[in-house]
C-alpha cells in the first residue's frame, strides 16, 4: 500500500458537534484538511468516518500515520 502524503506536522484542532459525522482525509491530498474532498478517488485510500459522541474539541491527525485513526496519537513527533 502506498504511503499517504503528510498534510501537516501538527494535528488539526476542530470543534465537533455531537451526533455529526466527519470524514477524515486518509490520503493527505485533500485541499480541505483534515477532511476529505474526494482527492483520493482512483487511488487506494478511503476517507475515515468519525462520529462525534459529544460537542467538544478533538485533534484530527495531520501527519496521516496515526494508529488511532482519525485522531492524533502523537505519531507526528517521530
C-alpha positions in Angstrom: 0.0 0.0 0.0 1.3 3.5 -0.8 2.2 5.9 1.9 -0.1 8.9 2.5 1.1 12.4 1.9 1.9 14.2 5.2 -0.5 17.1 5.2 0.7 18.7 8.4 3.4 18.4 11.1 0.8 19.0 13.8 -2.8 17.9 14.4 -5.9 19.8 13.4 -7.9 21.1 16.3 -11.6 21.0 15.4 -14.8 21.8 17.4 -17.1 18.9 16.5 -20.8 18.7 17.1 -22.5 15.8 18.9 -24.1 13.3 16.5 -22.5 14.8 13.4 -20.4 12.7 11.0 -17.0 13.9 9.8 -14.9 12.3 7.0 -11.2 12.4 7.7 -8.8 12.5 4.7 -6.5 9.5 5.0 -4.5 10.2 1.8 -3.3 13.7 2.6 -4.2 15.1 -0.8 -7.4 17.0 0.2 -7.4 20.8 0.0 -9.9 20.8 2.9 -7.7 19.2 5.5 -8.3 17.4 7.8 -11.4 16.5 5.9 -11.9 14.6 2.6 -12.7 16.5 -0.6 -12.6 13.4 -2.9 -8.9 13.9 -4.0 -8.3 10.2 -3.2 -10.6 8.9 -6.0 -8.8 6.4 -8.2 -6.3 5.6 -5.5 -6.0 3.1 -2.7 -7.2 5.5 0.1 -10.6 6.0 1.5 -11.9 8.6 4.0 -12.4 7.5 7.6 -15.7 8.3 9.3 -15.7 9.9 12.7 -19.0 10.3 14.5 -18.9 12.9 17.3 -20.2 11.4 20.6 -20.1 14.9 22.2 -19.7 18.5 21.2 -16.1 19.2 22.0 -12.6 20.0 20.6 -10.9 17.0 19.1 -7.5 16.7 17.3 -7.6 15.1 13.9 -4.3 13.6 12.7 -2.4 15.8 10.2 0.6 13.5 9.5 -1.7 10.6 8.4 0.4 8.0 10.2 -1.6 7.8 13.5 -2.5 4.4 14.9 -5.7 6.0 16.3 -7.3 7.0 13.0 -8.6 9.6 12.6 -7.4 11.2 15.8 -3.9 12.3 16.6 -1.8 9.9 18.7 1.4 11.9 18.6 3.0 9.9 15.8 3.9 13.3 14.1 6.6 13.7 16.7 8.7 10.8 15.4 
